[in-house]
């Protein structure tokens, strides 16, 4: 009967408590009440960042009621309705208390809870009054309990009613110190480091990893409140995040996280996905992997940002079923979210560099608050000075911090670029220290998403350094990051051509795809795809031997994302280049594409298959069309795409069906003309 409260999905300082049903058995109700009080008792050994006295008093009150509950359970086989109602209300209150204590003891939310101390104290006050109200209506005369127990409970009832759960003075002093620090950030004045340490010590943040958890929690809360357009709350949370980010970089002297251990642990806990259809992880609206899946009234799940845009456009229906909705309430699908995260990790999917952008972080273009802006700009200057004048370890630590700060915030990237950190990070690439090189490459990857940084990377001889890491990086992770940087640089036509002219760029990408892990393949393929946006690179890519490599991947690889990326590259080469068509046909990719179209479970993979076959049919001549017409299974696969495929796959399948029908009708009538004029290449959708 006790609800599972250990999940991470419940919003902090919320209480999804429920009243027991009216016809609940007395034994069940009392057993659950006692179990709840036992659960509350476990928090005696916990430490709280704020409201420590209030929490201890609430726990004590609960424990003192345990003998009363045990005596009722042991001596009474039945209770009157008023007694059952009283115990049900007490059960409801105990649930609220347990939720509140769980929040107070939660890792990562300590600063936030400190700043909400007054609100938390109010919740304790409400809980205490609720206990008193529940006991007020309990009919002591109708139950078999001792006079001593009755007097004890009545005394507790009076204490609960008169107990003062207030904003504790110690908490007030620390809150004022935080406010003082935020004011200093607003005025671009560095806070006193000793005072920052005092605040962290008070709330129990004693190491870098704990500080990082605080930043991650606040980042998540900002994302949630941004979706709800709560600007005031976003400003408050952004200020706190700036405060903790500054503490993490400046106050914490040692990075005490173990990245490799976390990866190993995550790998061990990852489930097997061999029987999972990854299309179930894609939003039916955007067709991209969902980062924040939510479920609507019809039971279908969508990515939160996509379904909110759907609703804001005036639609009040389920996009999948077309059914009109009575409510547009969104329920977080936490199980699906966790599965998607584990799937991405298990399959080496780096969601930061997909071919199609999979999450909207435009909300992070602004700092959120004046204090957050001041903290970030001061941090950028601090890190620049550390890289310029620090020791080798300090340079590595600074690169690592830049890597974190630039990961998810457009504004942070802009500040770091404006502070002049791109040239300094490029210099770190030439160091042979593996960690420094990897952190610098990862930081440059994040900064390369900022348009201002790309010109700096190219103009400061960065292209040669990046390609150098791609070719000879100390660790494979550094080479993977370098490939991803090239993908973003290739978004500019000028830089895409310059990358192609680098003698080692494309060959190094091919080697990364050939000999690396799944993540290496993914990053290498994405970078090659980016280079193909520029026509001058088509011949260079073809001459590198990419087509036979891709055909081999399609035949042997089981990872759908990698298969999809390989098909995307082949489809692009077939659409744009006669040499590409010839090479693809020579390597037997057409037959592989037909086979994948018939058996793949990936909608995007099928879309690229159809695009590849359409381009081969249009640009490859009559013999190619004749070969496709002979394939008995192809037409059925194409027709299925008209109703089941993506909108683009449907259009391309329709076009290919017309080409095949036209060819068949001409052959049947004895007309021998080619499908299209020779050497004519058509751009498809």
RAJOSUL-V50427 format. One record per helix or strand of 3 or more residues. SS is the DSSP state (H for helix, E for strand). FROM is the first residue (numbers start at 1). TO is the last residue. If there is no record, write none. Layout:
SS&FROM&TO, SS&FROM&TO
This chain:
H&26&45, H&52&64, H&66&75, H&81&104, H&110&115, H&117&136, H&140&142, H&147&162, H&169&186, H&193&203, H&208&227, H&231&251, H&259&269, H&278&281, E&293&295, E&301&303, H&304&312, H&334&346, H&351&353, H&362&365, H&370&389, H&392&405, H&410&418, H&421&429, H&434&447, H&451&459, H&462&472, H&476&489, H&493&501, H&505&515, H&518&531, H&536&543, H&546&556, H&560&576, H&578&586, H&589&599, H&603&619, H&622&630, H&634&644, H&647&669
